[in-house]
Amino acid sequence: MLYLKTHPKTQTAETHRALRAVDGYLFLGMPKEAMQELDGLGDVEVHSSSVMLARIRVLLHQKQWKKAEVLSGRGVKLHPHEEEFTVQRVFALHQLKEGEEAFKVLLSAPEWIRRTGILHYNLACYEARLGDIKTAKRCIDAAIEINGAIKKNARTDPDLAGLWN
């Protein structure tokens, strides 16, 4: 339950149930039904980080990159200490082929967020796609040093294929 890590005591029982249902629907490959769950919540918790992140996740599954990017940008402003909004915004920009903008967002992220491995991982992907293999290698090495679990994904990521050849 990716977005249930937040304080469940601050969520209504209905919101908690809906977030669990969203996870289930996405697991089953049913993003339309997942979005319907979120749409049924109304305005009560629409701006909570858990609901916003779940909505972004559904939009990403639906490949609605621009909507995901816009909502992620709003999330960054509303919840500046929730790093996932920055990560999702950068991913959406990447999918929109707006690599330079994604790179700017990563570089403008707060220092504490830049200390997470996923941001270095994303930088590596963008640098590799832009053809700067040397910088990409340094970025992926930094990501793996921070979070060793990243190595498994890095080896199979098509954006990083140039690093391993």
C-alpha positions in Angstrom: 0.0 0.0 0.0 2.2 2.7 -1.3 0.2 5.7 -0.3 -1.0 4.5 3.0 2.2 5.2 4.8 0.9 8.6 5.9 -0.9 9.0 9.2 -4.1 6.9 8.9 -5.5 8.6 12.0 -5.7 11.8 10.0 -7.7 10.1 7.2 -11.3 9.3 7.2 -12.2 5.6 7.1 -13.7 6.2 3.6 -10.4 7.7 2.4 -8.4 4.9 3.8 -10.7 2.3 2.1 -10.6 4.2 -1.2 -6.8 4.3 -1.1 -6.7 0.5 -0.5 -9.1 0.0 -3.4 -6.9 2.2 -5.7 -3.9 0.0 -4.9 -6.0 -3.1 -5.7 -7.4 -1.7 -8.9 -3.9 -0.7 -10.1 -2.5 -4.1 -9.2 -5.2 -5.6 -11.4 -4.5 -3.2 -14.2 -7.8 -1.3 -13.8 -6.8 2.4 -13.6 -10.2 3.7 -14.7 -11.8 2.1 -11.7 -9.0 3.4 -9.5 -9.7 6.9 -10.6 -13.4 6.4 -10.0 -12.6 5.5 -6.4 -10.7 8.8 -6.0 -13.3 10.8 -7.7 -15.9 9.5 -5.3 -14.1 11.0 -2.3 -15.3 14.5 -2.9 -13.6 17.6 -1.6 -12.9 16.5 1.9 -9.3 15.2 1.4 -8.7 16.1 -2.2 -5.5 18.0 -1.3 -4.1 15.5 1.2 -0.7 14.2 0.1 -2.0 10.6 0.2 -4.9 11.3 -2.1 -2.9 13.5 -4.5 -0.1 10.9 -4.8 -2.6 8.2 -5.5 -4.3 10.3 -8.2 -0.8 11.0 -9.7 -0.1 7.3 -9.7 -3.3 6.6 -11.5 -2.6 9.3 -14.1 0.8 7.8 -14.7 -0.7 4.4 -15.2 -3.1 6.0 -17.7 -0.1 7.7 -19.4 -1.7 11.1 -18.8 1.8 12.7 -18.4 0.8 16.3 -18.6 -2.0 16.0 -16.0 0.4 14.1 -13.7 3.1 16.7 -14.2 0.7 19.6 -13.3 -0.8 17.8 -10.3 2.7 16.9 -9.1 3.8 20.5 -9.4 0.8 21.5 -7.2 1.7 18.8 -4.7 5.3 20.1 -4.5 3.9 23.5 -3.5 1.3 22.2 -1.0 3.5 19.5 0.5 7.1 20.6 0.1 8.5 17.9 2.5 6.9 15.0 0.5 9.7 14.1 -1.9 7.5 11.8 -4.0 5.8 14.8 -5.7 9.2 15.9 -7.1 10.0 12.4 -8.2 6.7 12.0 -9.9 6.9 15.4 -11.6 10.3 14.6 -12.9 9.1 11.3 -14.2 6.1 12.9 -16.0 8.4 15.5 -17.6 10.7 12.7 -18.7 7.8 11.0 -20.4 6.8 14.2 -22.0 10.3 14.3 -23.5 11.0 17.5 -21.5 14.4 16.4 -20.3 15.9 19.8 -19.8 12.9 20.9 -17.6 13.1 17.6 -15.7 16.8 18.3 -15.1 16.0 21.8 -13.8 13.4 20.5 -11.4 15.9 17.9 -10.0 18.5 20.6 -9.6 16.1 23.0 -7.9 14.9 20.3 -5.4 15.7 21.0 -1.8 19.0 19.6 -0.6 17.5 17.0 1.6 15.5 15.6 -1.3 18.7 15.5 -3.5 20.2 13.2 -0.9 17.8 10.4 -1.9 19.0 7.8 -4.3 16.0 8.1 -6.6 16.8 11.6 -7.6 20.4 10.7 -8.6 18.9 7.7 -10.5 16.6 10.0 -12.5 19.5 12.4 -13.2 21.5 9.4 -14.5 18.6 8.5 -16.8 18.4 12.0 -18.2 22.1 12.4 -18.7 22.3 9.0 -20.4 19.5 10.0 -22.8 21.2 13.3 -23.5 24.4 11.3 -24.3 26.6 12.3 -21.4 27.5 8.8 -20.3 30.3 9.9 -18.0 28.0 12.1 -15.9 25.3 9.5 -16.0 27.7 6.9 -14.6 28.6 9.3 -11.7 25.0 9.9 -11.0 24.0 6.2 -11.0 27.0 5.4 -8.8 25.9 8.1 -6.3 22.3 6.7 -6.4 23.5 3.1 -5.7 25.8 4.3 -2.9 22.8 6.0 -1.2 20.4 3.1 -1.9 22.0 -0.2 -3.0 18.6 -1.6 -4.0 18.6 0.8 -7.0 21.3 -1.3 -8.7 18.8 -4.0 -9.7 16.5 -1.6 -11.5 19.4 0.3 -13.1 20.8 -2.8 -14.8 17.5 -3.3 -16.7 16.4 0.3 -17.3 16.5 1.0 -21.1 17.5 4.6 -20.4 20.7 3.4 -18.8 21.6 0.7 -21.3 24.5 2.8 -22.6 26.2 2.6 -19.2 26.5 -1.2 -19.3 27.6 -1.7 -22.9 
